[in-house]
């Protein structure tokens, strides 16, 4: 099982880094610099960021340009069936066991023939089709399942 530790440090970004970076539509960030913007949540809409509370564009000020932001991680814990359906739809999903997790997204590879019957049985039990070769039995039985927004 390939795992990644979840307790990694969260990077802080300047407003310019957010504008120039590859930030997905709808991504939220919270101001962490102790100034008048501290705690303000912003959200990416199109090519700009809006104040999430007022839904108005941010004023370009020297304070905004010097503020550091942390991206908000939107994850929703779901059932195995919902997890599998989201995966099948091409959404990014995560399975977590203890302090380790693994991110997955649908690929074009198929499950190995020797595992297809096992996944068919599990699919029947949970009521959703098991897609490609992405989960171990430990992840299926002990994991917590998330859709990453």
Order of alpha helices (4+ residues) and beta strands (2+ residues): beta-beta-alpha-beta-beta-beta-alpha-beta-beta-alpha-beta-beta-alpha-alpha-beta
